[in-house]
Amino acid sequence: MLKKILVILIIVLGSLSARSQSVIDQIVAVVGSEIILRSDIENQYIQYISQGNYSDEGDLKCEILEDLLFQKLLLLQAKADSLEVTEKEISQELNRRLNIFITQLGSEKKLEEFYGKSILEIKSDFSRIIQEQLLTQKAQAAVTSNVKITPSEVRAYYEAIPPDSLPVIEPYFELSEIVITPVITKEEKDGTIKKLNDIRDRILNGESFSTMAVLYSEDPGSAANGGELGFVSRTDLVPEFASVGFALTNTSDISRVIETEFGFHIIQLIEKRGNMMNFRHILMVPKTSIDQVQIAEQKADSIYNLLVSDSISFLDAVKKYSDSDTKLNEGKVTNPYYGTSKLTNDFVDSYTRRAISGLKAGEVSRPFLGSDNRGGKAMKILRVDTKVDKHTANLKDDYQEIQQYALQNENQKAIKKWISGKLNTTYIKIDESYRNCDFKYADWNKENKL
């Protein structure tokens, strides 16, 4: 479907969509057993406009509706074909998208503060949405599975585009990184554990867990709600939390202090419903000392000096010194939105933008104090691997992009044909307020009352 609508669907977890629930709801379309609400359209419209884009309101809302109609048709097909997505697939996709927003906002803590929910609550809220989207992706992949394109067809597609309509390749860059994470000392961890154990003792002696969470928990999403997470499944939780939390059987029990990637927790069971449990927790995060930050800074400076004196290659430095998971991919920074190495300023934090400002391809940044994807402090050294300016697409430099445009064109033909066939066998009803839409892919207004 239209590129901008696909973008809207991908960013459906965006900040404004979570804050625009004041729309008075109404069913505006029915596709088989599925419904589309006015708020579904309004929220995506607001999200798109909030990105600084502009489009005629009526046309854009019609495009959003058409894409939602298509998604619901795909969802029906997925159910008819008994397609499934695993909890692992849902969790991975949720994490990928949340990492986008964490990058945009600056840290996981800021994301939680923005939503007013813990990261676990955010995942719980959006897991069903992600499940449906993954199902529709699988159904669409089946529709276009036989679409192929040859190099000669790519060239023919390119040569058929009028010169003044050739796609414009927006500027992008590719980065590799070395990340030095300051050590959190045993003393800092022990101090945090002691504080939590003291709080645990107070609760066991009669003080309110909820009150202690409000006063002391460093989870901004759940603290204001007395530490309550809401009903979650095992797969919604990191393994260490799930193992201890799901072992609780009595609401008067308070777990021992446990460590997860988020910090240290104590947990209380509120209620169990089948495979779902509702917990309260108190989170405390050990602080990184100034001394450890300085040690990490000195280490990064030493690595930088080795790099600029050609005493070590960047790749070898990544393998030997980097603390980030990106070292498994030779330090390559991945765009979490597209899963590729192509980046723009929209998908890197302000620290990174400043560090690479003015650098050319092949140049290395000076070490700088940035943040990891959880908001923790980290020293970084970046290398600009590629830097491409805005230009009109050509076959020599942009073959892969043009190939994707050509393949998308063929996929749209297959999708249009598939939709046309499905409309003959699927009940469709659209509210009068959208009857004047000039739909581009099908005559959706043709009611089929089976």
N, C-alpha and C positions, 0 to 999 in steps of 0.2 A: 504494500500500500504506500501512500505518500510518505516520503522520508520524514517530514516534520511530525507527522502523526505517530510514526514508529518511535521517534524520539520521545514524544509525550508519554507513550505507553511504557517506555523503558524507565522514565523518571517518575513513574506513578508514586513512588515512595517519597517524592520531593517534599520539602518543608511546607509549602503552601497547601498542598493537598491534605495535609493533616490538620490545617488550621481553617479550612474553608467549609466547615460543616454547617454554616448558618443558612445554607440554601434550603428553601422550602421544597421538600422532595415530592416527586411525582413520577410515575412510570411513563416514560416517553416512547418506549418500544418494547415489543415482545418478540423473541426469536425462539420458537418452539417452547420449551419449558423455562427458558432464561429470560430475565428482564433487564432493561437498561433504565437507570434512574436519571432524572434531571441533574442531580448532584454529580453523577459520574461525568457528565459532559462539562458542567460548570467548573468542577475542580481541575480538570485537565486544561480547560481554557485559561483559567487564572494562572495555572502553573506555567503554561507556554508564554503568556504575556509577561509574566514576572521575570522571564529570562531575557527581557529586553527585545523580544520579537514583536512584530506588528502584523496583523492580518485583519481583513474585514471580518467583523464579529460573526455575521451570519454565515459567511462562507467557511470560516474556521470551525464553527460549531457543527456545521453540516459534515465537514470532513472528519471531525472527531466522532460524530454519531456513526458515520459510515464505517469507520474503522472498528468501533465497538460492535456494530452489527456483524462485521466480519469475524471479530474475535469470538462472539457468542456462537456463531455458526461453526467455527472451528472447535469450540468447547463441546458442542453437541456431538460433533464427529468423533472427538477424542473419547467421549463417554460411550458412544456407540461401538467404537473399536476397542473398548476396554483398555485404553492406554493408561499407563500409570507413571507416577514419578515417586521416587523414594524420598524418605525424610532427609537422607544425606544430600540429594540433589537440591532440595528446598533450602536446606541450611547453607550449602555452598553459595547458592544464588543470592540468598539474603545477605550473607557476609560480603559478597562482592559488591552489592549495591550499597550496603551500609558504609563500606569503605570509601565509596565515592563521596558520600555526604560528609563523612568524617574528614576527608581531605579538604572538601570545600569549606567546612566550618572551622577546621583547625585541630580538632581533637574529638575523641569519643565522649569526653565529659561535656563538651559544648553541644554535641548532638543530643545527649541526654537532657541537658538543661533546656535546649530549644523545644524538645517534645514534652518536657516535664515528665518523662518516663525513663525507667532504666533500659539498658540495651536489651535485656531479656524481655521486658514488656513490649518494646518496639518489635522485636522478632515475633512474639506471640501474636501481636495485632496484624502483622502483614503476612504471616505464613500462608493463610488461605489464598490471598491475592497472588502470591508467588506461585503457589501450587497450580492455580488456574492458568496463569501465564505460561508456565512450563508445559502444561498439557496442550495448550493451543500452539505452542512452538513445535511440539512433536507432531501435532496434526498437520500443521502447515508444511513441515519438512516432508511429510508423506505426500502431500499434494504436489510438491515441486521436486520430488526425489528423482524423477526421470529427466529433468531439464539439464541439458548439457550445452556447452558452447565451445567452439573450436577457435584457434587463433585467427583463422581467416574470417570467422564471424565477428570476432572482436574488432578486427580492422575494418570490416564492412560497416559495423555499427558506428565506429569513430568517424569514418569518412562520410557517413550519411548525416552527421550533425552539422548544421550550418555554422560557419566560423564564428558568428556572433552569439551562438548558443552553446559553445563548448563549455564543459564544466570548469569551474575555477577551483584549483587546489588551494585550500587555505593554508596559512603558515603552520608548520609543526616542527617539533624537535624530538630527538631521542636521547635518553640519558642513561648512564650507568652510575652506580653509587657505591661508596664504601661507608658503612655505618659503624660508628663506635658508640656503644651503649654504656653509659656510666654504671658502675657496679653498685648494686644495693647491698650494703654490708650486712653481715650477720647481726651486728649490734642493732642496726635499724630494723631488721626483720623481728628480732627478739623483742625490741621495744614495742612494736606494733602488736605482736602476739600477746604481750603482757597487758596492754591496754584492753584488748578484746576479752581476755580472760577475766580481767577485773569487771568489765561490763557484764560478762556472762554470769559471774558470781552475784552481782547485784540483782540480775533478773531471777536467778534461782532463789534468791532470798526475798522475792516478792515484788520487785520493781517491774514496771511494764516494759515488755520488749518493744512495743510500738513507740513509747516515749523515748527509750534509749536510741531507737533508730532515728527518730526525728532529731535528737540532740547530737548524735555522734556518727551516724553512717555517712560515708563519703560517696554513696551512690545517689546522685542528685535526682534520678528518676523515681526511686522508690522511697527515699528518706522521708519526703513530705507526706507520704501515704503510710507512715509507720513501718516502712521496710517491706510492705506487701508487694509481691511480684505478680499476683494473678495466677490463674491456672496455666501450668506448663507441662509439657511432656518431657521425658528423659532427653529426647533429641534436641529440645530447645535449650538445653543447659550444657555447659562444658562438663566433661566427664567427671572431674573431681567433685564438682558441686552436686551433680546428679547422683553419684555413688553414695554420698553421705546423706543428701536430702531425701532420696527415695527409700533410704533405710530407716527413716524416722517413722514411728508407729503411733506415738502419743503426742497430743498437742501441748502437753506440759513439758516435753523434752526439749532441751536446747543442745544443738550439736556441739561437738568439740570445735576448736578453731581449725579451719581448713584453708589451704592455699590454692588459688587458681591463678590463671594468667591475669585476672583483674586485680588481685590483691589477696587479703585475708578476710574470711567471713565466719560468722556464726549464723546458724539457721534454725528457724522454728517452723514446724508443720502447722498449717492452719486447717486445711481440709483436703480430703482425698475423694476424687470422683473417677472411678474406673482407673484408667491409665494416666490420669491427669492429677496433679497436685498443686495446691496453692501454698506458697511459703512466705514467711517474712525472713529478711536477712539484714545483717549489719555488715557493711563493707568498710574496711580500713586499708589504706594504701601506704606502704612504707615510703618515706620521702628519700629522694636522691640528695645526698649531701653536696655542698659546694665543693668540698675537697675532692669528691669522686668526679664531679663535673670537670674540675680542673685537671685531674689525672687523664680523663678521656680527651680533653682538649690538647694536652701535651702529646698524647699518643697520636692524635690526628695530625698535629703539626709535624711530628717526626715522619709520619707516612707521607704527608704532602711534600716534605723536603726530599724524600727518596724518589718520589714521582717526578718532581721538576728537575732533579739531577740525573734522571734516567737510570737510577740505580735499581729500579724495579718497574716492571710493567704494571699498568693499571689492573689487568686481569689477574696477575699474580698477587697483587696487593689485595684485591677482592677476596681471593681464595685464602690468603694467609691471615687477613686482619678483620674482615667485615663480620659484623654480628647479625646482619639482616638475612632473612630468608631469600632475598634476591641473589645472594652469593651462589645459590643453586642454579641460577640462570645467568651466570657470569656477571652479576651485578646489574643486569638490565632492569630498568624501572618499567613496570607495565601499567598501561592505561586501564584502570579498573572498569571503565565504562564499556570499552570495546574489546578488552582482552588483548590488545596489540601493544607494540612499543611506541606508537605515535602519540605524542603528548602536545597539549596546548596549555596556555596559561590557566584556562578554566579548570584543569585537572591536576594542578600542582599547588602547593601551599605558598604563602607569601614569602617564607624563608627561601624556598627554592627559586622563586621568581627573581628575588634580589641576588641570589648567589650566581645565577647564570646570566644575569643581565650584562650584555656586552661581550660575552664569550663567543668565540667562533667554534665551528666543528673541530673536534680533536683537542680542545683546550680544557683544562681542569680548573675547577673552582678552588678558592682557598677554603680551608675548613670553616664550618659555621655551626652554630648551635641551632638545631631545628627540633622537630618532634617526630616521634614514630606515630603509627596509626592509632595508638591509644592515648596520645597526648603526652607521653613520657618524653623526657629530654634525651636527645641523642646528637652526637657530633657527626657531621656528614661531609664527605668530599664527593663532588659530582664531576663527571666528565660529559661534555656535550658530544655525543656520537654523531649526530646528524642535525643540521639546521636548514630547513627548507623555507624559502620565502614564498609569498603568495604569487601564483602564476596560473596561466591558462594551461589546462591539461594537454599533454602531448604523448604520443605512443612511446617515445624513447624513454622518457623519465617516469611516466605514470601508467605504465602498462597494466599493473595490477589493479589500480583504481578504475581504469576504463573497463577492464575485464569485469569488475564487480558491477559497474553500471550496466554493461551489456547483459550480464547474467540476471541482474535485477529486472531488466526489461523483459527478458524471456520468462522469468518467474511470474511477473505480473500478468502476462498473457495466460499462463497456466491457471493462475488464481482466478482471473476473470471468468475463464471457461468453467472452472469448478463451481464458483458462486452461482453462475447462471443455471447450472444443472441442479444445485441444491435448492434454489428458490422454487423449483417446481414441486418439491416434496416436503418443504418446511413451512410451517405456519409463521407468517411475518405480519406484524401490525405496528404501525408507526403513528404517534399522536399527530393531530391536526397541526400543531405548532411547527412541525418539521416536514409537513407535506410538500412545501415549496422548495425543498432542497434540490439542487442540481447535482445528484449523485454521479460519480465518475466511473464506478465499476459495475454497477448493476441497477436495475429498476427495482429498488427495495420497496417502493410504494405499492408494488403489485401484490395486493393481499392474496394470500393463499390460505383459505380456511378449510383445512383438511378435516 
